[in-house]
Amino acid sequence: MPAPLSLLRTLVRPLVRAVTYTRWLHLLIGAIVPLAGGLIYPGLSDPGVVDWLIAGALPVPLVAAAALLPSARRAEGLQARLMLFPGKHARVRGAGGGGGRTGGGGAGASATTGASASADDASAGTGDPVGSGVPASTGVSAAPSASWTDRGRTALWLVFRMEAGLAAWLLSIWLLQVTLVLSGVSVEEPVVGSLTPPAGPTALAPFPLLVLLALVVAGGRLDTRVARRLLGPSVRERMAALEDRTERLLERNRIARELHDSLGHALTLAVVQAGAARAAGDPEFTDRALATIEETGRAALEDLERVLLLLRESGRRPAGAGPGLDEAARLLDSARSSGAVVEAEISGPVEELPGPVSREAYRMLQEALTNALRHAGPVPVAVRVAADDARLSLLVTNPLPDGRPPAVAGSGSGLRGIRERAALLGGEAKAGAADGEWRVTVALPLR
C-alpha cells in the first residue's frame, strides 16, 4: 500500500468509528453543570472570558461533594464503560448478524472498528488493569467507592470532566462560528464576547471544521486516558481480583488432580487386570479380574460425578465429598486383585482425621499405589500409615523393576500432584529410589 494512502487511512479511520463520537458526547455532557450554573450566575447573556471562568469554578465544591457518595463512582464507571470504549454498543453494524442496521457507510465503519480498536485503546490507556468487576478491555471499575482514596479520585474525575467538558463545548461552538463567518454568514452573539470569529477568504471555511474533527478525536482519547487513570481499580480491588483469580486457578488445579488420580488409578488397574487375566488363562482368575475392573470403574464414575458436581456448583465443595483415608481398604483390595502383594499397616485413629486431611491422604495413597502398578507392575508393595495427635505419616515402597533405571525423584504429574497436595496442607512429600526400592513418603501436620 502506498505511504500517502496508508497515512490517509490512518487519519480517516477514527472519524468513521462510532466510539469517537460517543466519547465526544461523554465529554460534552460534563458541561451541563457549569452551563446551568452560569445561567444563574454570572449570567450568559453576553459572556466574556471572566464570566466563563466563574461559571467553571463555582460548581467545583458541589461536584467534589457529590463524589463523597459511594454510588457516584459506580455511576461514572458505568457511564465511562458505555461511552468511552469500543464494543457492540459502539458499532455501526452489529457483529454476528445481530439486530443492527447498516446504512450506506455501515460496511466501512464496521470494518474499521475492530481493526483500529486495539491500537486506539492501547494509545489511550495504560494496559489492562485487573480489578474487581473490571473488564480487561476497559480498565474502568464500576464498584462503589470503598475508601477515601476512591472518593478523592472520583472527585478529581468529576472536576476534570466538568472543566474539560466546558472547554470542549466552548471550542466546538467557537469553531462552528468561525466556519460560518468564513462562509459569509454573520454571527451576532459570539460564544465568547471578546473573541469575535475572524473573517477571511471563503476557501478557508473547511479548516475550522477539520480542526474541530481533530479536537473531537484528541479530546475523546484524553477523556479515555483520564478515565482509566482516575476510575481504574483501586489497590484493594486489584488485590481482591488477584486473590479471586488465584482461588480459581487453585480450584482448577485441584479438579485436574482429582480427575488424574481417580481416572488414572481406574485405568491403570483395568490395564493391569486385563493383562494378568489374559496371561493367566484361568477362567476363575478372569472372573475375579473382570469383577475388580467393574468395581474400579464404578468408583471412578462416582469420582467423576463428584468432580462434575464441583464444576456445576462453581467450585464449592459439597460436605463430605470424596472418599477419606478410612476407606483405604478399597484401594488396597483393588491393588491386590491386580496381582500385587500389598502389605498394609495402618495405626492410629485414622477415622478421626480432619476431613480435608483424610481426603487428600486418600488421594495421595491412591496415586502412590497407581504409580507402583504402572511402572513396576504387580510387585510387592508395602504401605505404612500412622496417625497420632500431631502428625499423619504415609510410606509406600515397592521394589524397582529389573533392567529399568530409576526415575528422577518427584518426576511425573502424579508425583507432582502428591507434593502439591501435601504442600497445601502444610506438609511435605518426597519420592525417589533408595536401596533398590521406590519410596513415596508423606508427612502431614494435624495441628
N, C-alpha and C positions, 0 to 999 in steps of 0.2 A: 504494500500500500504506500503511495507517495506520501512524503512527510507533510505537505500542506493539507492533504485530505485527512490524514490522521490527526493533525492539530485541530482542524475544523471540527472533526467528530468529537474530540475531547472537550472543546469549548461548548458545543451544542448539546452534548449528552445530558448535562444537568438540567437543561431547560425543558427536556421532554419527560422528565421524571415527576410524577405526581407528588412525591415526598418533598421536592424542592418548594412547592407552593404550600403544602401543609406546614412546613417549617416556618415559612414566612408568615402565614396566618397565625401560627402559635406565637410568633414574636409580636405581631401587631395586637393580639389580644391583651398583651401586657400593658398597652397604652390606655386601656379603658379607665383604669383607676385615676391616673393623673389628668386625663381629659375631663372626667366627671368632676374631679376636684377643682380643676381650673375653671370650669363654667361657674362654680360658686365663688371662688376667689383665686386669682385676681380678676377673673372675667376674661373672656376670649373674644371680645368684640373687635378689637384691633391690637392683638398681642404683639409684644416685642420680645427680644431675646430674654430680658429680665423676667417678663411675665411667664415665659415657658420654663425658665429655671425655677421660679417659685412654684409653678404647677407640678414640676417634677420632684421638688424637695419636700413639700408639705405632707404628702401621703406616706413618707418613709416610716415614721413611727407607727402609723396604723398598720402598714404592711408587715413590719417587723413583729408587731404584737400578734398578728394573725398567725405567724409562724410558730408561736408557742403552742398552738393546738396540735396534738399529735396527728390528727387526721389531715392537717394541711400538707404534710409531706407525702402522705399516701395519695391525696388528690392530685398534687403536682406531678408525682411519679407516674400515675396512670395516664394523665394527660400528655406528659412528655413521651411515654411509650407509644401512645396512639398517633401522635402528630409528628414526631421527630425522626422516626426510624422506619426504614422500608419494611413492607410486609404486605399481606393480602389487602389490608385496608388502604394501601397507598399505591396500588397498581391500576393502570388504566384498563387492563384486561386481566380478569381473574385466571390464575393458573389452574390447570386440570379440568377445563371445561365447566367452570362453575357458573354462577348466575350473572357474571359480569357482562356488560355490553361493550361492544367495540365500535368506536367511532372511526372517522376517516383516518386519524393519526394514531389509532389504538395500537396497531401492529408495531409501528416503530417505537412507540413509547414503552410498550411492554417488553419489547426485545431488548431495549437498553436498560430496563430497570434492573434485571438480575445481573447483567454484565457489569454495571457500574456500582452496584450496591456495596459490594465488599470494599472496593477501593475508596468510596466516599466515606464509609463508616470508619475505615482504618485511618483516614486523614482527620476525621472528626473526633475520634476517641483515643483512649489510651489502652486499648486492648479489650479483653473480655473479663471484667472483674467477676469474682464469684461472690454471690450474696444470697441471702435468704429470699427466695422467690424472685430472683433477678435473672431474666433470660440472658444468656451469654451474648446474644446479638445486640442487646441494648446497653447493658451495664447500668441500668437505672433501677433503683429499688422502688417498690410500691408499698413498703411496710411503713406503718406509722412511726413517728419519732419515738425512740426509746431512751434517749439521753439528751442532755443539754447540748452536747456536740451536734447531734442531729438537728435540734431546733435552731442552733446557730447557723448551720449550713443551709437549712431551709430558709431562714431569714435572708441570708446573703443571696440565695437564688431568687427569692421574690423581689428583692430590691433590684437586682440585676435585670430581671425580666421586665420590671416596670420601667426602668430608665432606658434600657435598650429598646423596648417596645415604643416608647415615646419618641426616641431619636429616629427609629426606623419609620415611624408614621410621619414625622415632620419631613424627613428626607424624601420619602415617597411622594408626598403631596407637593413638595417644592420642585422636585424633578419633573413631575407632570405639568406643573405650572410653567416651568421653563420650556417644555416642549410646546405648550400652547402658545406662549409668547413668540417663540421662534417660528411657529407656523402662521403667525399673523393674527392670533386671537388675543384680545386684551384681557388682562386679569386685574380686576378692580381691587380685590382684597387678597394680597399675598398672605401665605400661611404664617410668615414672619414679617411683621410690618416693615422692619428696617432692611429686609433682604428682598428687594424687588427683583423678580426674574429678569435677567439681562436680555436685551434684544440682540438680534443678529441675523445672518442670512438664513433663509428658509431651508437651505440644504443641510444646515446643522441640526434641524429638528429631531432626526432619529438618534442623535448621540446621547441626549439625556435619557432616552429610553434604554439604550444599551448600558448606560451607567446604572440605571435602576435595576436591570436584569442582573448585572454583576453584583449589585448590592443585595438582591434577593438571595442569590446563591451563597455569597460570603456571609451574610447575616444569619442564614439558616444553619450553616456549618458552625459558626461561632456559638449560636444558641445550643446546638447539639453538644459541642465540646464542653461548654459550661455546665450543661445539664448532667453530663456524665461525671463531671468533677464534683458538683455540689449535691446532686441527687443520687450519686452512686452509693453502693452499700457501705455501711459503717464497718469498723473493725469487728464489732460484736456480730454483725450479720455474716461477715466473711468467715469468722471462726465457727459460727453455727452451721454454715453451709459446708465448711470443710469437715466438721465432725459428722454431719449427716452423710456426706459422700464417703467418708471413711467407714461409717457403720454399714452403708450399703455394700461397699467392697468386701468388708469382712464377712457380711452375711452371704454374699455371692461365693466367696471362697469356701465358707463353711458348707454351703449346699453342694458345691463341687466335690468337696471331700466326702460328704455323705454319699453321694452317688458313686464316687470312685471306690470307697471302701465297701459299700453294700453290694453293688453290682459286680465289682471286681472279684469279691470273695465268692459270690454265687457262680460266676462264670468259671473261675479257677477250679472250684470244686467239681463243677459239671464236667469240665475237660478232663480232670484227673480221674474222676469216677468212670467216665466213658472209656478212657484209655485202659484203665485197670480191668474193667469188665470185658473188653474185647481181648485183652491179653490173657485173662484167666480162662475164658471159655467155659465157665461154670455157671449153669442156669441159676443156682441159688445165689451166688455172688452177684450175678447180673440183676436179679430181682432186688437185692439189697441196694445195689448201686442206683438203680432207677428210683427206688423209694427215697434215697438220700437226695438225688437230683431234684425230685419233685418237692421235697420238703424245703430244700435250699431255695428253689425257685419261688415257692410261695412266700418265704420270708423276705426274699429280695423284692417281690411285688409289694409286700406290706411296707417295706422301707421306702420304695419308690413312691407309694401313695402318700406316705408321711412327708416326703420332700416336696411333692406337688402341693400338698396342703400348706406347707410353709410359703410357697410361692403365691398361692391364692390369697393367703392372709397377710400379704405384704411383709413377709419375713418374721412375723410374730410367732414364736414357738408355742404351740399349744401345750398345756400342762401334761407332764408325763410322756411326752413324745419320745420315741426311740427306746430301744432296749437298754438295760443297765447291766452292770457287771454281775449282778445276782443271777443273770440269765446266761452266764458264761458256759454253762454245761451244754447249751445248744451248739455253741461254736466248737467245743471240744469234741462232741459227738460227731459233728459234720467232718471234722478233720480226721477222726478215727475211721469213719466209714469210707474215706478215700484211700485207706491203706496205711496211713501214717500211724505210728505208735506214739501216742501222746501221753506223757506222764505229767499229771497236773497236781499241784499242791496249793491249795487256797486256804489261807489262815486269816483270822481276824474278822471283825464284824462288817463283811462286805455289803450285806444287805442294808446297813445303816449309813452308807456313804452318802454325801450330798448328791442330789440329782445330777447336776452338771458334771461332777467328777465321775460319777458312776457311768454315765452315758459315754463320756469321752474315753474313759478307760476301756469300756467295751469295744469301742471302735478301734482303739489302738491295739488291743489284743486281736481283734479280727484282722487287722492289716498285717500284724506280725505273723499270724498263722498263714494268711494268704501268701505272704512273701516267702515263707518257708516252703509251702507246697508248690508255688510257681517256679521257684528257682532251684529247689533241691529235690522235689518230688516227694513220694511217700517215705520219708525218713523218720527216725525217732526225733520227737520234739519234746522238750522239757519246758513246762510252764510253771512259774512260781509267782503267786500273787499273795502279798502280805499287806494287811491294813492294821494300823493302830490309831491311837488318838491324834497323832500329829502328821502321819505320812502314809501314803499308799505307794507300794513298790511293785513293779511288774518286770519280770525277767522271762524272756522267751529265747531258748537256744536250740540249735539244730546243727548236726554235722555238715561241714562243707562237702558238696558233691565232688567226687573224684574227677581229676582231669579238668576242673574248671577253676580259673583264677578267682580269688575273692573279689567281690565288688567293692567299689570305693565306698568308704563309710558314709552313710547318710545319702547315698545317691538314690534316684528314683522318686517319682511323685508320691508313692505310698509312704515311704520312709520320711520324706519331707513333710507329708501331712501329719505323721506322728509327732515330729518335732514341733510343728505349728500348734497342734492341739495341746501339747504339754506346755508350750510357752504361754498360751492364752490362759492356762490355769496357774501360772506362776511356777511351773516345774521345769524339768529338763528331760530330754530323751537322747539316747546315744545308740548307734547301730554300727557294727563293724565286726571284723573277723579277729579271733583270738584263740590260740591253742587249738587250731583245727576246727573251730566252731564259729557259727554266726550267732551273734548275740544282739538282742534288742533289749535295752534297759530303759525303764521309765520310772521317774520318781516325781510324785505329785504331793504338794503340801496340803494338809487338811485344816490348817489354821491360818 
